């Protein structure tokens, strides 16, 4: 006798999400039901239901190498109908504010062939929605000067460390793909220099680096707190945007 399929089974997914850091998608995952976590290799997976839609998220850690491995692991294990790359980005253009959204239609790196994807959403910067180019680099871009240079040289709106690898994988595997980034920092000031040493490759916070930063520069506590508040705002705005995107992608043919 064949058993009936389990509606709560997350071995298959309608939507697969790849993000680098737990904080990036934590607000969206709070809106999902029956969320389960497990480890696969050195990645953390979370599966649940969003308005009846089966969601599986993988936390890749930082960088293109880990992002490519994570999206392949997600695809192999859950075969989602759609793959979404989401998370934080740094703004490269004046007027782009923390918490605003970028839907990339062009993915570039300093050395690789650019990738174009079709995006039907309108570019509405006055409403906080940007459609344009995203550049992926191999390090945290923490100075305003470097951000401006990247924005001018590559005609990009934002910068991250993972999206190109995910877009490239999906293009080669002919997987349905969508990317969305929320700006967690802008051109108003450099990021605190301590942020360069805070994150390990898996996205985990290095507590020793945090303590060292506070010991060496006590005023960094205020900078870190501001950065944390910006990240929480960005995560909430990303969750609000994903509310509509997930439903639309699931309903698409």
N, C-alpha and C positions, 0 to 999 in steps of 0.2 A: 504494500500500500504506500503510495506517495504522499508525503506530508505536505500540507498547505504551505505556501510561502509565508515567511515572517515579514509583516509589514514594517517591523522595526529593524530589520536586517540592514546594516550599513555596509555590507560587503560590496554593493554596487551603489553608485552615487548619481544623482541627477546633475549636481553641480560640485565640481572640485575646486577648492580654493588653495592657493599657495601664498603664504606670507612669510616674511623673514622672522619677525619678532612676535612673541605672544601678545604684547600690548596692542599691536596694530589691529587685530581682528577680534579682540576680546569683547568689545561692546556688541559686535554683531553676534558672536557666539552666545552671548547672554540671552539673546532673543530666540535662540533655538531651543527646542524641547528634546528631552531624552538624550542629552549629550553624553557621549562616552569617549574616553581617552585611552590611547594605547601607544606603545612605542614600536616602531618598525625600523630596524637598523639603528641609526642614531638620530632618527626623526621622531617627532611627536605628532600623532594624528588625533583628530577630534571629529567624531561623527555625530550627527543629530538630524532633527527635522525642523525645517523652517516653513511654517504654513503648509505642512504636508510634503514639502520638497526635501528630498534626501540630500544632505550636505555632508561633505567630508573635507576637512581642512588639514593641511600639513604645514607645520612650522619648519621652514627650511634652514634657518640661520642665515648669516650674511654672505653675500658674494655670489657670483655667477656659477661657480663650480657646485656649491651646495644647492643652489636653486635648480640647476639642471638635474641633479641627482634626485632632488625631492619631487619634482614634477614627474619624472619617470617612475619613481616609486608609487606616487599617487595614481598615475595612469595604469600601471601594471596591476595594482591591487584593487582598484575600484572602478576603472573604466568609466569615468564620468562623461555625460553628454557634452558638458561645457567645462572648460578650465578657465578660472579667473585668477589673474595675478593682481594682488592688491597689497597696499601697505603705505608707508610714509614716503615722501619725496621732499627734496629741497627745491625751493623756488629759484629760478634763474632769471626771471624778468621782473622789472619794476611794476608795482601795482598788484602783484600776486600776493595774496594774504594767507596767513596761517589758517587752516581749516577749509580752504577752498579745494575744489576737486579738479583733477586732471584726468581726462580720458585720452590716452595716447592713440594717435593714428599713425605714428612713425616712431620706430625704435632705432636708436643709433648707439654706437660705441666709438671711441677714438680710432679703432683699428678694423672693425668688422663691417660687412656690407649691411646697409640699412634695410629694415623690414617695414613694409607698409601694411596696414590693416584697414578694412573699411569700418568707418564709424558713422552712424546715422544721426547721432546726437548733435544738436546745434552748438556752436561756440558762443557762449553767453557769459563773458567775463563780468558783466555788470551784475549777474546773478551768482557769481562764484563758480561757474562751470567753464573750464578751459578744455578745448580740444586742440591737440597739437603734438609736438615732438617731445620725446623723453629720451634722455641720454643715460646710459648705464656705464658706470666707471667702477674701478676696483678699490676705491677708498672712500672714506667719509669726506665730503667736501665741506669744510667748516669755515672758510673765509668768504666774505662778500666778494673780494677781488677775484677769486677763482671761479665763483659762481657766475659772475658777470662775463668772464672770459669764455666759459663753457657755453653760456647762453648765446653770446655773439658768434662764436666760432661754429657752433653746431645748430644754430637757430632752434634751440630747444627751450621749452617752457619749464621743465623740471629735470631733476637728476635723482637716480637711485643706484642700487648696486646689484639688482637681481632681474629686472623685468626682461631685458634683452634675451637672456638665456631661456626664459620660459616661452617667450614669443617665438624664438628660433626652434625650440623643441616642438611646439604645437604646429608650426608651419611645416616642418619636416615630416611630422607624423599625421598631418592633415586632421588635426583636432580643432574643434570649435573653440575659439579663444576670445577672451575679453580682458582688458586691463583697466584698472582704475587706481589712481594714486591720490592721496590727500596730502596737502602741504603741511608739514610739521615745523618748518622754519622758512624764513623769508630773507629779503635782502636788507633788513633793518639793522642787523648786527652780525658779527661773527659768532659762530657757535663757541661755547667755552672749550678751550683747548683740551680739557680733561676728558671730553667725550670720546676722543680718539682712543683712549685706553680702557674705556668702560665696558665695551662689548666684546665677548669672546666670539669665535666663529659660529657657534651654535645659536647666538643671540642671547645667551645668558649674561646677566650682569656680573662683572668681576668685583666682588665685594672688597677685595684687597685694593683694587684701583680706586674704588669709591672712598675708602678710608684714607688712602694715600693722598687723594685730591683734597680732601677736607683738611688733612694735616698740613699739606704744603701751601694751600691757599684757602683759608677759612671762608673767604667771601665767595668761593665757588659753590657753597651750599645754596646761596640765593640764585645763582645762575642755573644750578641743577633743578631747583624747585620750579623755576620759570619754564625750563625745558620740559619738565614732567607735566606741568599744566597744559602746555601747548600740545603735548603728545596725547593727553586725555581728550582735549577738545577735538583734535584731529581724528582720534579713534571713534568718537561719537558721531562726527560728521560723516566719516566713512561708513559707519553702520547705517545711518539714515539713507545714504545714497544706495548702499547695497540692498536695502529693503525693496526698492523698486526694480533694480537691475536683476536680482535673482528671479523675481517673478516674471519679468519680461523675457529673460533668457530661457526659463523653463517652459514658457508658453510658445516660444519660437519653434518653427518647424525644424 
